[in-house]
Structures are given as C-alpha cells and as structure tokens.
Amino acid sequence: MSADEATTPSGIPPAKRSLLQSGIIFSAANVFVAAGNFGFGILMGHRLNNNEFGLVNASLSLILLLNLPMNAATYAVAHYIARFHYSGDDARLLGLFAGCRKFLFRLTIGACLLAAVLIVPVSHFFLFPTPLAFAAFCVVLLTCWGTFVNSLCQGLGWFNRLAAIGLLAVILRLAFGTLTFLSPIAIIGVLASAFMLLSNLILLVWRKDLSRKAEPVSPWTMEFIQFLVVAVAFSGGTYFLSQGDLLVAKRYLPPDDLSALSAAGNFARNLPLAVGPLLTVLYTHRSRTYHHHDDALREQLKLLGLYMIVLAGGVAFLLVFRVLCLKILGKYTPEAAAMLVPFSISMAFFGMSQAMAMWALASRWAKISVLYGTLGFVYWLVLLTFGKTAGALVHVMPFASGAAFIILFITWFIQMKQHRNPPQTDDNVPIP
C-alpha cells in the first residue's frame, strides 16, 4: 500500500523521514484551512442575525456529537494500520487493510442508522427547530462516509493528500456560504458543511490504492477491541471538553447570549483545531513506535513542545486582540469580549489535555484514555448543572477544564516516568 510517496528523492523510506518536518508541512497546509474556516465564520457573522448565527454553531456541535462513533473508529483504525504500514510486511498490511475497510464500512452503515434513531430525541432535548435538525442529520450522513475514507488515509500516512482534501473542503464551504447573500438563514450555514464534504470525491483519483484486493484479515483481536473501547473514551472526552458548552448554551441561553458565546467560541475553539495536525502526525508516528527508543522519544517530545508553544501563542494573541477579532467577525459586544477571556483559557486547558490524551492513546495507556473520557463527560455534566446562565457558564468553564487538566497531567506524568524506556513487545500483547 503506497503512502504519499513510495520513497523520498534520496530513496529513504517514509518511516525514516523527520517527524518534525512532516508535522510542520502538514500543519502549514492546514493554516490555510483554518484561515478559510475563520473566513466562513466571518461570512456567517456578517450575514446572519444573532439568532441564526447561534443556531448554526449549535447545529455543528450536534453534528459532531452524532459522528462520535465514526470519530472513535478513525483513531482505532489509524493506529492499527499505521503499525503495519511501516513494518515491511506488505502481505499482512494488505490483508489487515482489507479487514479494517470491511469493518469501517459496516460501522458507517450502523452509525448512519444510529443517527437516524437519535436525531429526533436529541434535537428535541436541545430545542433545535425541526428543519435545522433535518439539515444537520443530512450532514451527519455525509460526515460518516467522509470519515470512513479519511480513516483509511490517515492510517496510511497520506498527510499531503489529506491536506489537499482539507483545502478543497474549505473552498467549497466558503462558496456555498455565499448563498447567505440571497437568503441569510441558518440552514445555509449548516448545509455548507455538507457541500464541503464533496471534497472527499478527490479520493477517486487514488481509488485503486484504497480498494486493492486482498484476503481480509479480521482486526478483531483482543488488542483491537481494547483499543477501540479507549478510542471511544478519547473521542467522547475530546467532544465534551471542546464542544459540550454549545449544546448546554442552546438548551438554556436566549438567542443573544447564545450568539455571544458562539462568537467567542468561533475563535477560542479553533485554537487547538488550528494546530491539531501536529497531533495527528504525532499520533500516527507514536502508534507505530510506542515501544520507542530515546531518539524517537526526543523527536516526539519536540513536536509536542511545538504544539504547546503555538497553542500558548494563539491564546495570547486572542487575549490581546479579542475586541478586534470580534469586530472582524461582525459580532462584537462587550459581553462577547468578556466571554472570550475565560473561553480562551478553557480551550488552552483543553488543548493541552487533548495532547496528553492523544499521546496516551497512541501509547496504549488505556487507563489515561479512559480517565480523559471520564473527565470530559464530568466536565459537561458540570456545565449542564451549573451553566444555566451565560455568566455562570463562562465562569465555570476555565475552573472545570483546569481541574481536568491538572488531574490528567499528574496521571500522564507518572505514567511517563514509569514507561521511560519500555521493552520491545510482541504485536499481539494486550494494552496494559
């Protein structure tokens, strides 16, 4: 199975490339993706009134919630394929890839059926209008199938191709968003996310690589089952820590407060997303070298350190220029500017927690991954219990996310000390 390139110009296989270089190149491409998404937010901010703007952002959070099963499968399959992609065992790789493809296909169908069952009660609980809930459901269906193919691409290390898909997606999203000049309603902002998923059609160019025939090898080992369970915990923790506040706000807050929170989140929430590609590269690399040597560990820690530095720089920028940012978005109010301060701090804590959790997930530290998922769910329950007004919600967020970060960091640090130089293990050893 080919990666982005079979070899480098010097003949060095992809496994020998600099991890830091790959991460920087992939992240640089995604800077344009992040800029395009900011541009889409600005377009929505200027074209939609407060009620419609808040509905768009809350609907996108609903879509991510219903896509959680596929998101978890992405981490599990990417981890499994990545381990054999660089092993040189092509026969085993092809069989495993065929088995994972079959598993993902069935899971995608199941995820679509689950979304069909949940969309009505979930949208009713969070007070979504029926037409908007239906539009969100359509996006969920396309998102599930997009995640299906992206999971395979990520496992194969196709970072350049994924970056190209991301760039095309954001162009399509912006193009569809211009329809708000004809009709400034929330449903157009939601359906723009469906239109952007058409970018996955570019994978038809490499369909032969994705559909090569082989005798499927079932991935259903005990190790894969355990990893899938902790991947579910990781995906849930990430969602609740980064997106859970929007559904709470949709249920409790009036339109103006929901709009202000959405405006603040439009910037703060995208901070960890903008530097997230660094974690994607780190995750794939560590999945195949979790029984690492010191050289690999140092390179991984450099990438992790770069992620933290860029994240901190983004937070500092928002705190200094928050008024300007909100004015550019077209949703400046004193309330939104005040919300952006605790929101940015909360997203900084989330970004650091996510980095440690992804490290733990790739390292097969199951207990930390489950702890991360538990902390994320508890964080969301705290918001749901105490965040019934805008002031209460934004004030509890940094304290709750900070507490989750401290607990996770202490656990992660202890685990790092205990696994400083783990012994080589067989591929089929269960997750500790």
N, C-alpha and C positions, 0 to 999 in steps of 0.2 A: 504494500500500500504506500503510495507516494505521499510525501509531505509537500510543503510549498515548493521545495526544490529537492531533487534527489541528493544532490551534493552541492557544496559551495564551490565557487570557482577554483579554489585550491584543492578540491577533492576531499575536503574534510566532511564527514557525515554530519547531519543536522544535530545529532546529540552532542557534538563537540563545540558547537557554536557558543559564543558568550551569552549566558543567560541575561546579563545586564543589557547587552546590546539589543537582544531580541525584545526585551521589555520596553526599552526606550523607543525603538522603532514602532512597535505596536501601539504604544501609548501616544506617540506623536501623531499617528494617523487618527487616533480617537480624540485628540484635541479638537480636530475639525468636526467630529461627530458631536462632541459636547457643545461646541460653538453653534452648530446647527440646531441642536435641541434648545439651547438658550434662545436662539432666534425664533424658534417656534413658540416658545413661551412668551416672548415679547410680542409676537404677532397676535397670540390669543389675548394677552393683557390689554392690548390697544383696541382690539376689535370686539371683545366680549364685555358685557357689563359684569358687575360683581357676582351676581347670582350664577350666570352662565360660566364664568371663569372658575368659580369654586366647584361647580358640578363637573367640569372637565377633569380637574385634578383628582377629585374624589373618585371619579369613574376609572381613571388609570390605576388608582390604588386597588380598586375592586378587581380589575383585570389581573393584576399581579397576584392577588390572593387566590383567584381561581386557577392560576397557572402554576401554583406551587408544586403539584406532583411532577410536572414536567421539568421544572427547575431543579428539583432534587435529583431526578434521573440524569440530568446533564452532568452534575458533579460525579455521580457514581460511574457512569459510562466513560466520561472523560478520564477519570482516574484509571479505570481498568484497561482501556485501550492504550493510554499513554505508557503504561508499564511495559507493554509488549511491542509498542511501535519502535522502540529503540533497542530492543533486545537482539535483533538479528534473526529471530525465529519467525520467518515470513509465513510459513505454513500455519503455525499456531495463531499468528496475528490475523490471517485471513479468516480462519475458522471462528475465532473469537469475535472479530468484527461482524461477521455474518450473524452470529448468535445475538450480539448486542443490538444489531439492526432489527432483528426479529422481535426482540424484547421491547425495544423502543416503539416499534410500530403498534404492537398490541397495547402498550401503555398509553400511547397517544389516543387511540380509539377510546380506551377506558376513561382517560382524562376529559375527553370531549363529552362523554355520557355523564360523567360526574358533574361537570359544569352545567349541563342541561338540567340536572336534578336540583342543584344548589342555587342557581341564579335567582329563582323566584323568592325563596325564603330569605336569602342573604340580602338581596336588594330591598326587600320589604323591611327587614330589620333596620337597615341603614337609611331608609327613607329615600331611595332613588326613584325618580319618575320611571314609569314603565317603558316608554320609548328609549330612554337613555340606557336602561338596564338591558334591553334587547340589543342595542348597538354594542354595548360592552360585551355581551355574550358572543356576538359575531367576531369581535376582535379576539376573544379568548380562543375560539376555534382556530383561527389563523395563527395565533401565537403558539398554540400547542404543536401544530405541524411545523412551524418555523423552528421551534425548539428541538424538534425531532432531528432535523438535518444539522442544526448547529451543534448539537451534542456530539455527533459523529465527527464534524470538522474540528471541534476543539480537542477531542481525543487524539486526532491525527496531527495536531500541532499546526493546523493551517491558519496561522495568525495573520499572514498577509491577505489571504482570501477573506477571512472574517472581517478584517479592517475594510476591505473593498465593499463588502456587503453592507457594513455599517454606514459607510459614506453614502452609498446609493440610497439606503433606507432614509437617512435624514433629508436627502434632497427630495425624495418622494413625499415625505411628511410635510415639508415646507410647501411643496407645490399644491398638495391637497388643502393645506390650511388656508391658502389664499381664497378659497371659496367662501370664507367668512366675510369677504368684501361684498358678496352677493347676499348672504344671509348669516348674520352674526349670532349663531346659536351653538350651544354646547355640543350637540350631536355631531357637528362637523369636526370639531376638535378631537372627539373620540374616534370617529371613523378614519381620521388621518393616520391613526396608529394601525388601522387595518390596511390602508393603502401602502404604508411604508414596508409592510411585511412582504409585499410583492418583490422586494429586492432579493429575497431568497431564491427567486427563479434563476438568478445568475448561476446557481449551483448546477443547473442543467448542463453547463459547459463541462463540468467535471463529473457528470453522472456516471460515467464508466468507472471512475475511481471509487465512487460511493456504492456502486452496485455490482462489484466484481463477484463472480460466482465462487462459492466455496461451500464445503460441508459445514453447516453451522455447529459451533461448539457452544453448548449452553453455558452462560455466565453464572448459572445458579449454584455456585459453590457457597459454602458457609461464609467464607470471607466476603463474597459479593453481597450476600443477604445482610450481613452485619454492616457493611459499608453503606448499603442503601438505606438502612434504618438511620444511621447517623447523618447521612446526607439529607434526609427528611428533616431531622432536627436542625441541621445547619441552615437549610433553606427557610424553615419557619422562623428561626431566630433572626435571620437577616431581614425578612419581610417585616416582622413585628417591630424591630428596632428602627427600621428606616421608613416604613410606610404606615404603620399602625395608627399614628396620630390622625391621619386624614379621615379614616373611617370613623374614629371617635368624634372628630370635628363635624363630620357630615351628620352624625346622629344628634348631636347636642347643640351645635352653634347656629346662630342665624346667618343668613347669606353674607352680610358684610364682614362678619368675623371669620367665616369660612374663607372668604376671598383674601382677607389679610393674611391668614395662616398659609393659604396656598401660595401667595406672593412671596412670603418669607421662605417657604419650603422650596419654591422654584429655584432658588439659588443655593440655600444651605444643603438641601437634599442631594443636589447634583455634585457637591464637592467629592464625596467618596466615589461616585459614579465616574467622574472625570478621570480619576487616577486608578480606577478599578482594573483596567487592562494590565497594570503591573502585577496585580494579584492573580489575574488569570494565567499569566506566564509563570509566575512563581508556583502556583498550584499545580500546573501541568508538569513542571520540572521536578518539583518535590515528590509528586505522586510516583514518578519512576525512580527516584533516588532517595526515598525516605530512609533507607539504611545507608546513610551518606558517609563520606569521608570529610576531613576538615576543609579541604579545598571547596567542595560543593557547598558545605555549610556556610563558609565565608561569603561565597557568591550570593547565596540565597539571603543572607542577612543584609548584604549591601542593597539588594533590591527591596527588601522590607524597609530598610532605613530610608531609601529614596522615597518610597511610598509615604512614610510618616512625615518627611520633610515637606513634600509637595502638599500634603493634606494640611499641615500646620500653616503653610504659606497661604493656602486658599482661605482658611478661616480668618487669618489676619487681614487679608485683603477685604473680605466681606465686612468685617467689623469696622474697618476704616471708611469704606466707600458704600456702606449699606444704603444711605439716602440716594446716592447717585444711581446705584443699581436698581432700586425700586422705581425711580423716576424713569429710567430707561425702559423698564418693564411696563410702565404706564399704570402701575397700581400703588403709587406712593401714598401712604397715610402715616401719620405719627404712630398709629397702632401697629402697622406692619413693620415699620422701622424698629420699634421696640421689641417686637417678636423675633426679629432676625438675630438679635444678640443671643438669647438662650437657645434658639434653634440651631445656630451655628455651633455653639458649644456642644449641644446634644449630638449633632452629626459628626463632630470631631471624635467624641467618645465612641460613637457607633463605628466610624471608620477604623479606629484602632482595634476595637473589639472584633470587627469582621476580619481584619488581617490576622489576628491571633487565631481566630476560629478556623480560617481557611488553612493556615499552617497546620493546625491540629488535625483538620480533616484529611489533608494530604499525607500527614504523618501516621494516620490511623490511630490517633489518640481518641478513642471513642468516647471516653468519659468527658473530655473537654468539649467535644462537639455536642454531646447531649446536654451538658451544662449550658452551653451557649444558647441552644434552642429553648431550654427551660427559662433562662434569664430573659430571653426575648419575649416569651409568652407572658411571664410575670410582669415585665415592663408594660406590655399592652394592657393587661388587666388593671394595673395601677392607673394608667391613663383613663381607661374606661370607667374606673370607680371615682377618681378624683378630678378628672378633666372635664367637668360639665359646664364650665365657663371658659372663655378664651384666656383670661388671666390665669386661672388655675391650671389650665392645660400646659401653657408655655412655661410656667414656673416649675411644674413638677417634672418636665421632660429632662432638663440637664441633671437634676439630682438623681432621678431614677436611672438614666443612662450612665451617669458617672459611677453609681454604685455597682451596676452590672459590669462596667469596665474594670473596676478595682478587683472585684471577685474573680473575674476571668483572668486578669493579668497575674494575680498571685498564683492561681492554679496553673496557668501556662508556664510561668517562670519555674515553678517547682518541677514540672514535667520536663522542661528543657534541661535542667540540671541533672535530672535522672537519666536522660537519654542523650547525653553529650556525644557519645560515640557508640551507638547501638551496634551489636554484632550483625553480620550478614545473616539473612533468614531466607528460608525457602518461600517460593511464591505463594504457597498454599497455607502458610501459617496464619491462623485467625488473627483478627485485630485484637490487640491487648486491651 
